[in-house]
Amino acid sequence: MFEQKRVDLLLGLDIALLSAKGRITHVALIAGDSDFIAALDVAKQEGVSTWLFHGPVQTCHAELRRAADERREIDAEFISRCVIAR
């Protein structure tokens, strides 16, 4: 059985620490809950560009959406644009 523990916390810490150390210039995050608000705030304070990719707008935490510099909803159109034609 697969167990997931503290993954959001660890990813948020990575975003904040790498931003504070100047090791990254951009963050692309796929999320929708409030767990990453603080990490995006730190990244933005450190000059990191933040992109949020999320599900339907009504399921994405409003404060998380406001925290990101750029926001993209993952919908059928977005997915079809990402698929490489063979």
C-alpha atoms as a printed R data frame, in Angstrom:
   type eleno elety resid chain resno       x      y       z
1  ATOM     1    CA   MET     A     1   0.000  0.000   0.000
2  ATOM     2    CA   PHE     A     2   1.288  3.455  -0.949
3  ATOM     3    CA   GLU     A     3   1.502  5.921   1.922
4  ATOM     4    CA   GLN     A     4   1.853  9.653   1.543
5  ATOM     5    CA   LYS     A     5   2.931 11.660   4.565
6  ATOM     6    CA   ARG     A     6   3.935 15.304   4.766
7  ATOM     7    CA   VAL     A     7   4.569 15.553   1.014
8  ATOM     8    CA   ASP     A     8   2.956 19.012   0.783
9  ATOM     9    CA   LEU     A     9   5.009 20.229   3.739
10 ATOM    10    CA   LEU     A    10   8.261 18.950   2.255
11 ATOM    11    CA   LEU     A    11   7.531 20.433  -1.181
12 ATOM    12    CA   GLY     A    12   6.612 23.757   0.411
13 ATOM    13    CA   LEU     A    13   9.870 23.749   2.392
14 ATOM    14    CA   ASP     A    14  11.842 23.008  -0.777
15 ATOM    15    CA   ILE     A    15  10.172 25.911  -2.585
16 ATOM    16    CA   ALA     A    16  10.856 28.311   0.299
17 ATOM    17    CA   LEU     A    17  14.441 27.196   0.962
18 ATOM    18    CA   LEU     A    18  15.512 27.097  -2.693
19 ATOM    19    CA   SER     A    19  13.953 30.518  -3.203
20 ATOM    20    CA   ALA     A    20  15.673 32.013  -0.165
21 ATOM    21    CA   LYS     A    21  19.039 30.617  -1.278
22 ATOM    22    CA   GLY     A    22  18.616 32.060  -4.769
23 ATOM    23    CA   ARG     A    23  18.819 28.593  -6.309
24 ATOM    24    CA   ILE     A    24  15.642 28.924  -8.413
25 ATOM    25    CA   THR     A    25  14.091 31.661 -10.516
26 ATOM    26    CA   HIS     A    26  10.751 29.996 -11.347
27 ATOM    27    CA   VAL     A    27   8.307 27.653  -9.629
28 ATOM    28    CA   ALA     A    28   5.604 25.683 -11.416
29 ATOM    29    CA   LEU     A    29   3.168 24.132  -8.968
30 ATOM    30    CA   ILE     A    30   0.242 21.793  -9.581
31 ATOM    31    CA   ALA     A    31  -2.057 22.185  -6.588
32 ATOM    32    CA   GLY     A    32  -5.371 23.538  -5.416
33 ATOM    33    CA   ASP     A    33  -5.406 23.613  -1.637
34 ATOM    34    CA   SER     A    34  -4.036 26.142   0.814
35 ATOM    35    CA   ASP     A    35  -0.954 24.118   1.826
36 ATOM    36    CA   PHE     A    36   1.335 26.038  -0.548
37 ATOM    37    CA   ILE     A    37   0.264 29.645   0.124
38 ATOM    38    CA   ALA     A    38   3.139 30.407   2.495
39 ATOM    39    CA   ALA     A    39   5.705 28.791   0.184
40 ATOM    40    CA   LEU     A    40   4.514 30.850  -2.800
41 ATOM    41    CA   ASP     A    41   4.568 33.997  -0.663
42 ATOM    42    CA   VAL     A    42   8.200 33.353   0.297
43 ATOM    43    CA   ALA     A    43   9.155 32.578  -3.295
44 ATOM    44    CA   LYS     A    44   7.587 35.810  -4.532
45 ATOM    45    CA   GLN     A    45   9.333 37.823  -1.788
46 ATOM    46    CA   GLU     A    46  12.614 36.363  -3.055
47 ATOM    47    CA   GLY     A    47  11.855 37.412  -6.633
48 ATOM    48    CA   VAL     A    48  10.884 33.980  -7.933
49 ATOM    49    CA   SER     A    49   8.195 33.836 -10.643
50 ATOM    50    CA   THR     A    50   5.376 31.543  -9.540
51 ATOM    51    CA   TRP     A    51   3.037 29.629 -11.820
52 ATOM    52    CA   LEU     A    52   0.053 27.730 -10.484
53 ATOM    53    CA   PHE     A    53  -1.660 24.993 -12.471
54 ATOM    54    CA   HIS     A    54  -4.936 23.892 -10.898
55 ATOM    55    CA   GLY     A    55  -8.204 22.077 -11.514
56 ATOM    56    CA   PRO     A    56 -11.567 23.819 -11.859
57 ATOM    57    CA   VAL     A    57 -11.495 27.338 -10.396
58 ATOM    58    CA   GLN     A    58 -14.251 26.551  -7.897
59 ATOM    59    CA   THR     A    59 -12.082 23.769  -6.408
60 ATOM    60    CA   CYS     A    60  -8.903 25.850  -6.108
61 ATOM    61    CA   HIS     A    61  -8.325 27.815  -2.914
62 ATOM    62    CA   ALA     A    62  -8.844 31.512  -3.686
63 ATOM    63    CA   GLU     A    63  -5.882 32.673  -1.599
64 ATOM    64    CA   LEU     A    64  -3.591 30.210  -3.372
65 ATOM    65    CA   ARG     A    65  -4.732 31.599  -6.714
66 ATOM    66    CA   ARG     A    66  -4.002 35.144  -5.514
67 ATOM    67    CA   ALA     A    67  -0.554 34.102  -4.257
68 ATOM    68    CA   ALA     A    68   0.618 32.950  -7.701
69 ATOM    69    CA   ASP     A    69   1.954 35.298 -10.383
70 ATOM    70    CA   GLU     A    70   0.407 33.239 -13.185
71 ATOM    71    CA   ARG     A    71  -2.531 30.869 -13.030
72 ATOM    72    CA   ARG     A    72  -3.702 28.215 -15.487
73 ATOM    73    CA   GLU     A    73  -6.732 25.994 -15.127
74 ATOM    74    CA   ILE     A    74  -6.124 22.397 -16.172
75 ATOM    75    CA   ASP     A    75  -9.132 21.653 -18.335
76 ATOM    76    CA   ALA     A    76  -9.755 19.658 -21.520
77 ATOM    77    CA   GLU     A    77  -8.569 22.513 -23.737
78 ATOM    78    CA   PHE     A    78  -5.353 22.940 -21.742
79 ATOM    79    CA   ILE     A    79  -4.634 19.210 -21.923
80 ATOM    80    CA   SER     A    80  -5.309 19.049 -25.650
81 ATOM    81    CA   ARG     A    81  -2.842 21.919 -26.199
82 ATOM    82    CA   CYS     A    82  -0.206 20.033 -24.185
83 ATOM    83    CA   VAL     A    83  -0.498 16.791 -26.124
84 ATOM    84    CA   ILE     A    84   2.147 16.434 -28.799
85 ATOM    85    CA   ALA     A    85   0.742 15.368 -32.173
86 ATOM    86    CA   ARG     A    86   2.265 12.150 -33.478
